[in-house]
Amino acid sequence: MDKVYKRKNLELAWHRVKRNKGAGGVDGVTLAEFEEHLDVHLDRLHEELKTDTYQPMAVRQKLIPKAGQPGKYRPLGIPAIYDRVCQQALQNRLEPIFEAVFDEASFGYRPGRSTKDALRKIWNEIEAGYEWIVDADLSNFFGTVDHDKLVALVAKRVSDGRVLRLIRSMLKADCLVDGKRLPTEQGTPQGGVVSPILSNVLLTPFDREMRHRGYRVTRYADDWVVTCRSRCEAEQVLREATKILTSLGVELNRDKTRIVHVSHGFEFLGYKIKRGTRPLRLSPRKIRSGARQSALYAIPRQKSVEHFKDQIRKRTRRKAPVSTQQLIAEINPVIRGWGLHYSKSHVRKLFNHLDRWIVQRLWSHRHRRWRCMGWKTLPRSKLYGEYGLVNLVSLIPSLASRH
């Protein structure tokens, strides 16, 4: 515990919280306001943790609409900045302890590991002949975590009772919903700084047991897949995985869990992965890209494409009171971030379509109507050259190298 409340650790925690940005919690204190009295806040947190008198504030709940699912929301828990600094200070000390024991099947919220690494592992397994997929999802994982089982797993590596009490107090923090304080009997706030590492602590026994039984599991947070040789093996995997998860107090989401062959495709981490079935238009010797019939490919899933288009739509409304240059400066980070995330998948046709659609949105904004002469007043050469609009196709590595 003395390593958690060490002043240098609290300062490091604050800088990470500030870098991650985010809104304030139930106390209404913003990042800027917190920084104005930074020394006072850190001194107080240091003293409370040292004397074991720290008590977290209630977590403010915000409902986030689920992309592509009208009327459905994901509850996001927003701790106060003071509590986020405390959680980050705790995570700074827990991460090196548990990183050494986390399983290699886990890729979510771990330093040096990313979605690309998880997808590369699955891709290689499919190419090796494991074409039956157990595509699974956990049911309201962050909202149903068993506190006792989670703290017991932490206690296997952390013996300091003060740290365990601190974790339990974070898990038990009330939730503020529509002005009402509700007790938290289970679950960990989705949005809390320490929640991701605690989720990995809880699911590491699942990773280890599955791999011990010889299964090729790949997990990213509460999403996981297992690649199998046959449907029979996949059905056995699903039965055994259900038993292991039940022993950890976790349930599968039956509506989102399925067994599928790669020729029908499956979705994982924002991508749809599928083996092509349509014949190619050109003969193999004329295809310079190396594409072949029945090859494996990955594309952004449709929900991700629609979410991206929604973000562009909101910023390019025809009545938006900004100039074209200001508008481009606002949408460029969105285009670049989304484009770079998917640039290494099979997106040339999709990116070309989206580039033309974005240009049309800009023309429509300039002339306040969809059918216009924007191609005369704002030619593409001017948008991409003088105004610096990000071009999605140019983000594709194989094409960018030709420019």
FIPANU-697390 format. One record per residue (C-alpha): residue number from 1; residue in three letters; x, y, z. Coordinates in nm, 3 decimals, m for minus. Example, Ala and Ser with C-alpha at 12.3 -4.5 7.8 and 13.67 -1.06 7.14 Angstrom:
BEGIN
{1 "ala" {1.230 m0.450 0.780}}
{2 "ser" {1.367 m0.106 0.714}}
This chain:
BEGIN
{1 "met" {0.000 0.000 0.000}}
{2 "asp" {0.289 0.235 0.069}}
{3 "lys" {0.386 0.200 m0.299}}
{4 "val" {0.032 0.298 m0.403}}
{5 "tyr" {0.016 0.621 m0.202}}
{6 "lys" {0.376 0.721 m0.272}}
{7 "arg" {0.364 1.083 m0.387}}
{8 "lys" {0.558 1.015 m0.708}}
{9 "asn" {0.311 0.742 m0.800}}
{10 "leu" {0.015 0.975 m0.739}}
{11 "glu" {0.172 1.239 m0.963}}
{12 "leu" {0.229 0.982 m1.238}}
{13 "ala" {m0.132 0.865 m1.198}}
{14 "trp" {m0.259 1.223 m1.237}}
{15 "his" {m0.063 1.276 m1.560}}
{16 "arg" {m0.211 0.957 m1.708}}
{17 "val" {m0.564 1.056 m1.607}}
{18 "lys" {m0.512 1.399 m1.759}}
{19 "arg" {m0.376 1.250 m2.081}}
{20 "asn" {m0.681 1.023 m2.114}}
{21 "lys" {m0.909 1.328 m2.076}}
{22 "gly" {m1.275 1.254 m1.998}}
{23 "ala" {m1.560 1.419 m1.812}}
{24 "gly" {m1.595 1.481 m1.440}}
{25 "gly" {m1.788 1.265 m1.195}}
{26 "val" {m2.065 1.326 m0.943}}
{27 "asp" {m1.878 1.615 m0.777}}
{28 "gly" {m1.874 1.811 m1.102}}
{29 "val" {m1.499 1.880 m1.082}}
{30 "thr" {m1.337 1.900 m1.426}}
{31 "leu" {m0.978 1.817 m1.516}}
{32 "ala" {m0.890 2.188 m1.536}}
{33 "glu" {m1.044 2.259 m1.195}}
{34 "phe" {m0.868 1.958 m1.041}}
{35 "glu" {m0.534 2.077 m1.179}}
{36 "glu" {m0.581 2.426 m1.029}}
{37 "his" {m0.557 2.273 m0.681}}
{38 "leu" {m0.350 1.969 m0.775}}
{39 "asp" {m0.116 1.970 m0.473}}
{40 "val" {m0.410 1.999 m0.232}}
{41 "his" {m0.590 1.704 m0.394}}
{42 "leu" {m0.280 1.481 m0.409}}
{43 "asp" {m0.185 1.563 m0.049}}
{44 "arg" {m0.534 1.474 0.066}}
{45 "leu" {m0.537 1.148 m0.135}}
{46 "his" {m0.192 1.056 m0.001}}
{47 "glu" {m0.308 1.109 0.357}}
{48 "glu" {m0.637 0.919 0.315}}
{49 "leu" {m0.466 0.618 0.158}}
{50 "lys" {m0.192 0.623 0.421}}
{51 "thr" {m0.438 0.634 0.711}}
{52 "asp" {m0.681 0.389 0.548}}
{53 "thr" {m0.965 0.647 0.551}}
{54 "tyr" {m1.020 0.679 0.174}}
{55 "gln" {m1.380 0.629 0.059}}
{56 "pro" {m1.466 0.657 m0.313}}
{57 "met" {m1.753 0.878 m0.426}}
{58 "ala" {m2.052 0.738 m0.613}}
{59 "val" {m1.997 0.659 m0.982}}
{60 "arg" {m2.194 0.871 m1.228}}
{61 "gln" {m2.373 0.653 m1.480}}
{62 "lys" {m2.410 0.761 m1.840}}
{63 "leu" {m2.599 0.556 m2.097}}
{64 "ile" {m2.417 0.524 m2.431}}
{65 "pro" {m2.630 0.422 m2.734}}
{66 "lys" {m2.520 0.092 m2.886}}
{67 "ala" {m2.416 0.133 m3.248}}
{68 "gly" {m2.668 m0.024 m3.483}}
{69 "gln" {m2.907 m0.115 m3.200}}
{70 "pro" {m3.170 0.161 m3.166}}
{71 "gly" {m3.318 0.185 m2.818}}
{72 "lys" {m3.036 m0.015 m2.656}}
{73 "tyr" {m2.773 0.142 m2.433}}
{74 "arg" {m2.448 0.048 m2.263}}
{75 "pro" {m2.411 0.184 m1.907}}
{76 "leu" {m2.083 0.369 m1.866}}
{77 "gly" {m1.961 0.437 m1.512}}
{78 "ile" {m1.772 0.766 m1.472}}
{79 "pro" {m1.582 0.797 m1.142}}
{80 "ala" {m1.487 1.140 m1.012}}
{81 "ile" {m1.142 1.260 m1.120}}
{82 "tyr" {m1.018 1.228 m0.760}}
{83 "asp" {m1.120 0.861 m0.764}}
{84 "arg" {m0.976 0.807 m1.113}}
{85 "val" {m0.636 0.925 m0.989}}
{86 "cys" {m0.662 0.678 m0.701}}
{87 "gln" {m0.758 0.395 m0.936}}
{88 "gln" {m0.472 0.481 m1.172}}
{89 "ala" {m0.226 0.485 m0.881}}
{90 "leu" {m0.348 0.138 m0.785}}
{91 "gln" {m0.324 0.011 m1.142}}
{92 "asn" {0.033 0.140 m1.172}}
{93 "arg" {0.129 m0.104 m0.896}}
{94 "leu" {m0.098 m0.395 m0.990}}
{95 "glu" {m0.003 m0.406 m1.358}}
{96 "pro" {0.358 m0.533 m1.321}}
{97 "ile" {0.243 m0.788 m1.063}}
{98 "phe" {m0.030 m0.944 m1.277}}
{99 "glu" {0.125 m0.892 m1.621}}
{100 "ala" {0.368 m1.168 m1.528}}
{101 "val" {0.083 m1.418 m1.476}}
{102 "phe" {m0.165 m1.315 m1.746}}
{103 "asp" {m0.201 m1.579 m2.015}}
{104 "glu" {m0.071 m1.540 m2.369}}
{105 "ala" {m0.426 m1.595 m2.500}}
{106 "ser" {m0.528 m1.256 m2.355}}
{107 "phe" {m0.473 m0.939 m2.562}}
{108 "gly" {m0.706 m0.675 m2.416}}
{109 "tyr" {m0.576 m0.380 m2.210}}
{110 "arg" {m0.223 m0.513 m2.190}}
{111 "pro" {0.096 m0.317 m2.265}}
{112 "gly" {0.257 m0.419 m2.593}}
{113 "arg" {m0.052 m0.610 m2.712}}
{114 "ser" {m0.323 m0.489 m2.946}}
{115 "thr" {m0.625 m0.591 m3.151}}
{116 "lys" {m0.392 m0.644 m3.448}}
{117 "asp" {m0.195 m0.905 m3.252}}
{118 "ala" {m0.514 m1.092 m3.160}}
{119 "leu" {m0.639 m1.086 m3.519}}
{120 "arg" {m0.301 m1.202 m3.652}}
{121 "lys" {m0.310 m1.502 m3.418}}
{122 "ile" {m0.661 m1.601 m3.531}}
{123 "trp" {m0.569 m1.546 m3.897}}
{124 "asn" {m0.270 m1.781 m3.873}}
{125 "glu" {m0.478 m2.050 m3.701}}
{126 "ile" {m0.747 m2.036 m3.970}}
{127 "glu" {m0.484 m2.056 m4.245}}
{128 "ala" {m0.346 m2.364 m4.065}}
{129 "gly" {m0.682 m2.541 m4.110}}
{130 "tyr" {m0.874 m2.451 m3.792}}
{131 "glu" {m1.176 m2.318 m3.980}}
{132 "trp" {m1.459 m2.381 m3.734}}
{133 "ile" {m1.505 m2.086 m3.501}}
{134 "val" {m1.661 m2.061 m3.157}}
{135 "asp" {m1.755 m1.692 m3.164}}
{136 "ala" {m1.849 m1.604 m2.805}}
{137 "asp" {m1.950 m1.305 m2.598}}
{138 "leu" {m1.999 m1.274 m2.223}}
{139 "ser" {m2.334 m1.157 m2.090}}
{140 "asn" {m2.308 m0.812 m1.925}}
{141 "phe" {m1.963 m0.906 m1.799}}
{142 "phe" {m1.872 m0.576 m1.632}}
{143 "gly" {m2.212 m0.562 m1.464}}
{144 "thr" {m2.215 m0.916 m1.321}}
{145 "val" {m1.864 m0.969 m1.181}}
{146 "asp" {m1.871 m1.153 m0.847}}
{147 "his" {m1.682 m0.930 m0.601}}
{148 "asp" {m1.581 m1.210 m0.365}}
{149 "lys" {m1.435 m1.429 m0.640}}
{150 "leu" {m1.253 m1.136 m0.794}}
{151 "val" {m1.095 m1.021 m0.466}}
{152 "ala" {m0.999 m1.382 m0.387}}
{153 "leu" {m0.810 m1.404 m0.718}}
{154 "val" {m0.633 m1.074 m0.650}}
{155 "ala" {m0.540 m1.201 m0.301}}
{156 "lys" {m0.341 m1.486 m0.457}}
{157 "arg" {m0.082 m1.233 m0.569}}
{158 "val" {m0.142 m0.939 m0.331}}
{159 "ser" {m0.122 m1.006 0.042}}
{160 "asp" {m0.163 m0.649 0.173}}
{161 "gly" {m0.509 m0.635 0.331}}
{162 "arg" {m0.528 m0.257 0.285}}
{163 "val" {m0.496 m0.296 m0.092}}
{164 "leu" {m0.767 m0.562 m0.093}}
{165 "arg" {m0.997 m0.336 0.111}}
{166 "leu" {m0.927 m0.053 m0.131}}
{167 "ile" {m1.023 m0.271 m0.429}}
{168 "arg" {m1.341 m0.385 m0.255}}
{169 "ser" {m1.437 m0.026 m0.173}}
{170 "met" {m1.395 0.065 m0.541}}
{171 "leu" {m1.613 m0.227 m0.647}}
{172 "lys" {m1.878 m0.142 m0.386}}
{173 "ala" {m1.899 0.230 m0.471}}
{174 "asp" {m2.260 0.343 m0.518}}
{175 "cys" {m2.392 0.428 m0.862}}
{176 "leu" {m2.574 0.756 m0.927}}
{177 "val" {m2.860 0.702 m1.172}}
{178 "asp" {m3.107 0.984 m1.245}}
{179 "gly" {m3.019 1.150 m0.915}}
{180 "lys" {m3.066 0.832 m0.711}}
{181 "arg" {m2.783 0.650 m0.533}}
{182 "leu" {m2.802 0.277 m0.593}}
{183 "pro" {m2.587 0.017 m0.411}}
{184 "thr" {m2.348 m0.197 m0.616}}
{185 "glu" {m2.370 m0.560 m0.509}}
{186 "gln" {m2.189 m0.700 m0.812}}
{187 "gly" {m2.000 m0.585 m1.120}}
{188 "thr" {m1.723 m0.335 m1.181}}
{189 "pro" {m1.787 0.003 m1.349}}
{190 "gln" {m1.736 m0.010 m1.725}}
{191 "gly" {m1.534 0.307 m1.756}}
{192 "gly" {m1.338 0.278 m1.433}}
{193 "val" {m0.960 0.300 m1.473}}
{194 "val" {m0.892 m0.021 m1.280}}
{195 "ser" {m1.180 m0.224 m1.432}}
{196 "pro" {m0.985 m0.362 m1.734}}
{197 "ile" {m0.702 m0.511 m1.529}}
{198 "leu" {m0.951 m0.658 m1.281}}
{199 "ser" {m1.143 m0.818 m1.568}}
{200 "asn" {m0.822 m0.980 m1.689}}
{201 "val" {m0.752 m1.106 m1.335}}
{202 "leu" {m1.093 m1.273 m1.323}}
{203 "leu" {m1.071 m1.434 m1.668}}
{204 "thr" {m0.707 m1.551 m1.657}}
{205 "pro" {m0.810 m1.887 m1.500}}
{206 "phe" {m1.044 m1.934 m1.797}}
{207 "asp" {m0.760 m1.861 m2.044}}
{208 "arg" {m0.524 m2.100 m1.870}}
{209 "glu" {m0.774 m2.384 m1.833}}
{210 "met" {m0.882 m2.362 m2.197}}
{211 "arg" {m0.525 m2.370 m2.322}}
{212 "his" {m0.439 m2.648 m2.075}}
{213 "arg" {m0.708 m2.857 m2.245}}
{214 "gly" {m0.545 m2.792 m2.581}}
{215 "tyr" {m0.785 m2.532 m2.723}}
{216 "arg" {m0.672 m2.232 m2.931}}
{217 "val" {m0.848 m1.950 m2.747}}
{218 "thr" {m0.801 m1.580 m2.821}}
{219 "arg" {m0.956 m1.329 m2.580}}
{220 "tyr" {m0.983 m0.952 m2.587}}
{221 "ala" {m1.157 m0.829 m2.269}}
{222 "asp" {m1.496 m1.003 m2.266}}
{223 "asp" {m1.489 m1.108 m2.635}}
{224 "trp" {m1.323 m1.436 m2.724}}
{225 "val" {m1.304 m1.694 m3.002}}
{226 "val" {m1.170 m2.047 m3.030}}
{227 "thr" {m1.060 m2.194 m3.364}}
{228 "cys" {m1.132 m2.564 m3.418}}
{229 "arg" {m1.078 m2.839 m3.673}}
{230 "ser" {m1.440 m2.955 m3.683}}
{231 "arg" {m1.790 m2.863 m3.572}}
{232 "cys" {m1.784 m3.153 m3.327}}
{233 "glu" {m1.475 m3.008 m3.158}}
{234 "ala" {m1.635 m2.662 m3.153}}
{235 "glu" {m1.945 m2.795 m2.978}}
{236 "gln" {m1.727 m2.963 m2.716}}
{237 "val" {m1.532 m2.638 m2.666}}
{238 "leu" {m1.854 m2.446 m2.606}}
{239 "arg" {m1.976 m2.697 m2.346}}
{240 "glu" {m1.649 m2.694 m2.153}}
{241 "ala" {m1.608 m2.316 m2.176}}
{242 "thr" {m1.957 m2.269 m2.032}}
{243 "lys" {m1.869 m2.484 m1.729}}
{244 "ile" {m1.541 m2.300 m1.664}}
{245 "leu" {m1.705 m1.957 m1.689}}
{246 "thr" {m1.992 m2.061 m1.465}}
{247 "ser" {m1.742 m2.159 m1.195}}
{248 "leu" {m1.606 m1.802 m1.219}}
{249 "gly" {m1.954 m1.653 m1.187}}
{250 "val" {m1.970 m1.545 m1.553}}
{251 "glu" {m2.239 m1.631 m1.807}}
{252 "leu" {m2.228 m1.655 m2.185}}
{253 "asn" {m2.449 m1.430 m2.394}}
{254 "arg" {m2.646 m1.696 m2.580}}
{255 "asp" {m2.778 m1.447 m2.836}}
{256 "lys" {m2.427 m1.347 m2.945}}
{257 "thr" {m2.250 m1.683 m2.905}}
{258 "arg" {m2.245 m1.915 m3.204}}
{259 "ile" {m2.050 m2.182 m3.390}}
{260 "val" {m1.975 m2.089 m3.749}}
{261 "his" {m1.752 m2.196 m4.036}}
{262 "val" {m1.515 m1.933 m4.170}}
{263 "ser" {m1.680 m1.955 m4.514}}
{264 "his" {m1.987 m1.793 m4.355}}
{265 "gly" {m1.778 m1.534 m4.172}}
{266 "phe" {m1.766 m1.410 m3.814}}
{267 "glu" {m1.712 m1.075 m3.643}}
{268 "phe" {m1.437 m1.001 m3.393}}
{269 "leu" {m1.294 m0.671 m3.266}}
{270 "gly" {m1.472 m0.459 m3.526}}
{271 "tyr" {m1.379 m0.678 m3.824}}
{272 "lys" {m1.568 m0.932 m4.028}}
{273 "ile" {m1.341 m1.223 m4.120}}
{274 "lys" {m1.452 m1.453 m4.402}}
{275 "arg" {m1.323 m1.686 m4.670}}
{276 "gly" {m1.412 m1.565 m5.017}}
{277 "thr" {m1.650 m1.773 m5.228}}
{278 "arg" {m1.709 m1.569 m5.545}}
{279 "pro" {m1.487 m1.640 m5.850}}
{280 "leu" {m1.237 m1.370 m5.941}}
{281 "arg" {m1.295 m1.168 m6.257}}
{282 "leu" {m0.933 m1.179 m6.372}}
{283 "ser" {m0.702 m1.474 m6.420}}
{284 "pro" {m0.447 m1.523 m6.139}}
{285 "arg" {m0.153 m1.412 m6.358}}
{286 "lys" {m0.317 m1.073 m6.417}}
{287 "ile" {m0.380 m0.998 m6.046}}
{288 "arg" {m0.084 m0.797 m5.915}}
{289 "ser" {m0.211 m0.781 m5.556}}
{290 "gly" {m0.171 m1.155 m5.502}}
{291 "ala" {m0.543 m1.208 m5.431}}
{292 "arg" {m0.671 m1.557 m5.503}}
{293 "gln" {m1.004 m1.733 m5.506}}
{294 "ser" {m1.119 m1.873 m5.169}}
{295 "ala" {m0.866 m1.654 m4.991}}
{296 "leu" {m0.925 m1.530 m4.637}}
{297 "tyr" {m1.013 m1.163 m4.607}}
{298 "ala" {m1.106 m0.911 m4.338}}
{299 "ile" {m1.320 m0.600 m4.371}}
{300 "pro" {m1.469 m0.353 m4.122}}
{301 "arg" {m1.798 m0.482 m3.991}}
{302 "gln" {m2.104 m0.294 m4.110}}
{303 "lys" {m2.180 m0.149 m3.765}}
{304 "ser" {m1.837 0.010 m3.759}}
{305 "val" {m1.886 0.162 m4.105}}
{306 "glu" {m2.224 0.304 m4.003}}
{307 "his" {m2.079 0.446 m3.681}}
{308 "phe" {m1.803 0.616 m3.880}}
{309 "lys" {m2.056 0.764 m4.123}}
{310 "asp" {m2.270 0.886 m3.832}}
{311 "gln" {m1.969 1.069 m3.689}}
{312 "ile" {m1.907 1.240 m4.024}}
{313 "arg" {m2.277 1.321 m4.067}}
{314 "lys" {m2.298 1.495 m3.729}}
{315 "arg" {m2.005 1.718 m3.816}}
{316 "thr" {m2.105 1.797 m4.176}}
{317 "arg" {m2.465 1.905 m4.128}}
{318 "arg" {m2.558 2.160 m4.392}}
{319 "lys" {m2.644 2.417 m4.127}}
{320 "ala" {m2.318 2.374 m3.934}}
{321 "pro" {m2.193 2.735 m3.887}}
{322 "val" {m1.829 2.673 m3.982}}
{323 "ser" {m1.616 2.728 m4.289}}
{324 "thr" {m1.504 2.442 m4.511}}
{325 "gln" {m1.149 2.470 m4.375}}
{326 "gln" {m1.274 2.449 m4.015}}
{327 "leu" {m1.496 2.155 m4.104}}
{328 "ile" {m1.209 1.964 m4.261}}
{329 "ala" {m0.989 2.032 m3.957}}
{330 "glu" {m1.266 1.883 m3.741}}
{331 "ile" {m1.331 1.568 m3.945}}
{332 "asn" {m0.968 1.489 m4.034}}
{333 "pro" {m0.885 1.325 m3.696}}
{334 "val" {m1.197 1.107 m3.729}}
{335 "ile" {m1.108 1.002 m4.084}}
{336 "arg" {m0.742 0.941 m4.002}}
{337 "gly" {m0.810 0.746 m3.682}}
{338 "trp" {m1.073 0.519 m3.833}}
{339 "gly" {m0.884 0.479 m4.159}}
{340 "leu" {m0.555 0.383 m3.997}}
{341 "his" {m0.730 0.127 m3.776}}
{342 "tyr" {m0.870 m0.058 m4.080}}
{343 "ser" {m0.609 0.036 m4.342}}
{344 "lys" {m0.439 m0.305 m4.344}}
{345 "ser" {m0.759 m0.498 m4.415}}
{346 "his" {m0.929 m0.545 m4.753}}
{347 "val" {m1.078 m0.197 m4.784}}
{348 "arg" {m0.971 m0.043 m5.115}}
{349 "lys" {m1.320 m0.051 m5.265}}
{350 "leu" {m1.487 0.059 m4.939}}
{351 "phe" {m1.238 0.342 m4.879}}
{352 "asn" {m1.284 0.469 m5.235}}
{353 "his" {m1.662 0.477 m5.182}}
{354 "leu" {m1.629 0.658 m4.848}}
{355 "asp" {m1.385 0.914 m4.992}}
{356 "arg" {m1.638 1.008 m5.260}}
{357 "trp" {m1.917 1.020 m5.001}}
{358 "ile" {m1.716 1.252 m4.771}}
{359 "val" {m1.640 1.488 m5.060}}
{360 "gln" {m2.011 1.496 m5.145}}
{361 "arg" {m2.090 1.583 m4.781}}
{362 "leu" {m1.848 1.876 m4.799}}
{363 "trp" {m2.000 2.000 m5.125}}
{364 "ser" {m2.344 1.972 m4.972}}
{365 "his" {m2.235 2.169 m4.665}}
{366 "arg" {m2.084 2.447 m4.878}}
{367 "his" {m2.392 2.489 m5.101}}
{368 "arg" {m2.655 2.388 m4.842}}
{369 "arg" {m2.801 2.122 m5.070}}
{370 "trp" {m2.708 1.775 m5.191}}
{371 "arg" {m2.735 1.831 m5.566}}
{372 "cys" {m2.496 2.116 m5.637}}
{373 "met" {m2.201 2.229 m5.845}}
{374 "gly" {m1.950 2.156 m5.573}}
{375 "trp" {m1.717 1.980 m5.815}}
{376 "lys" {m1.663 2.321 m5.980}}
{377 "thr" {m1.617 2.540 m5.671}}
{378 "leu" {m1.440 2.276 m5.458}}
{379 "pro" {m1.267 2.027 m5.686}}
{380 "arg" {m1.113 1.724 m5.520}}
{381 "ser" {m0.765 1.850 m5.600}}
{382 "lys" {m0.834 2.160 m5.391}}
{383 "leu" {m0.991 1.968 m5.101}}
{384 "tyr" {m0.703 1.718 m5.079}}
{385 "gly" {m0.430 1.967 m5.168}}
{386 "glu" {m0.494 2.319 m5.041}}
{387 "tyr" {m0.741 2.226 m4.765}}
{388 "gly" {m0.557 1.909 m4.656}}
{389 "leu" {m0.856 1.671 m4.642}}
{390 "val" {m0.741 1.322 m4.538}}
{391 "asn" {m0.786 1.067 m4.815}}
{392 "leu" {m0.876 0.720 m4.688}}
{393 "val" {m0.732 0.535 m4.988}}
{394 "ser" {m0.394 0.703 m4.937}}
{395 "leu" {m0.380 0.549 m4.587}}
{396 "ile" {m0.363 0.196 m4.728}}
{397 "pro" {0.005 0.097 m4.685}}
{398 "ser" {0.042 m0.080 m5.022}}
{399 "leu" {m0.095 0.226 m5.204}}
{400 "ala" {0.064 0.496 m4.988}}
{401 "ser" {0.410 0.364 m5.081}}
{402 "arg" {0.343 0.440 m5.448}}
{403 "his" {0.290 0.815 m5.387}}
